[in-house]
Amino acid sequence: MRIVVSEFMDQQAVAKLRTRFGVAYAPQLVDDRAALLSQLHSADALIVRNRTRVDAELLAAAPQLRVVGRLGVGLDNIDLTACAARDIQVIPASGANAQAVAEYVIATAMLLLRGAYLSSAEVAAGAWPRAHLSEGREIAGKTLGLVGFGDIGRCTARLAVALGMRVLAHDPMVELHSPMWAQTGAARRELDALLAESDVVSLHVPLTPQTHNLIDAGKLALMRSGAVLVNTARGGVIDEQALAAALRSGQLGGAALDVFEHEPLAAGSPLAGLRNLILTPHVAGVTRESNARVSTMIAEKVGDFLQALAT
């Protein structure tokens, strides 16, 4: 059986797959659509991250495809309906990058609340903004609002509670009597109430027609003055124009965005030039450790699936 890997994967996981299957490991394929499609004619499995579009065109080019492994958890780049119609299994790396994303959320929230860590250029130039930077805020005692309470949200909640934060969460998919609330120490809230009560809001929802621009100008207006917003979910969940306006007006104290409506972020974006905004290139869930965990999980699950088909 043959596996095509179109984006980067931990080399030890690739080597492990090669002991069991033929593997075409070519992470450059994500940027060469024609070459990718040509590789898929005899592929039984495809392993991707978030940039490879697994759509009708790709599936038509892969008549033998039986399984798609996703090195991550978001599935908006995969046509799940088309895969189901072909009986193609889609396997995400659920939970494997939760720690990395949770640490990113807490770290950027602390940085934005404190405000002191962006002063290196001023201090190096001889300025001494001590009085202004003494107005920073501690994270202990603050309220964290989690929009979405899956694996990543729950991991973030545990870190936040350990730091002395109060945690609220909104997720219609988690029932009122679920043990997750007691296990994590989070309190359940409707979205508007969560936004109004939180000092830090962190987004952990998939991008769907229902969540597109979920955080728009109206929702941003509900947030506390000086609150901090962190998005590690999908860029389309936030109205970027509205966010830029809220940051410029001082309504929000800061934001950290790891994801954007269109990636890479286009030059001239309204998000450019904002001092109280941290921008990173979709790496919240990618560390050395999480890449090894995600890659190992997908290598094992995809390999076991193919092995079962062969027996």
Secondary structure, DSSP 8 states (H G I E B T S, - for coil): -EEEE-S---HHHHHHHHTTSEEEE-GGGGG-HHHHHHHTTT-SEEEE-SSS-B-HHHHHT-TT--EEEESSS--TTB-HHHHHHTT-EEEE-TTTTHHHHHHHHHHHHHHHHH-GGG-HHHHHTT---HHHHTT---STT-EEEEE--SHHHHHHHHHHHHTT-EEEEE-TTS-TT-HHHHHHT-EE--HHHHHHH-SEEEE-----TTTTT-B-HHHHHHS-TTEEEEE-S-GGGB-HHHHHHHHHHTSEEEEEES--SSSS--TT-TTTT-TTEEE-SS-TT--HHHHHHHHHHHHHHHHHHHHHHH-
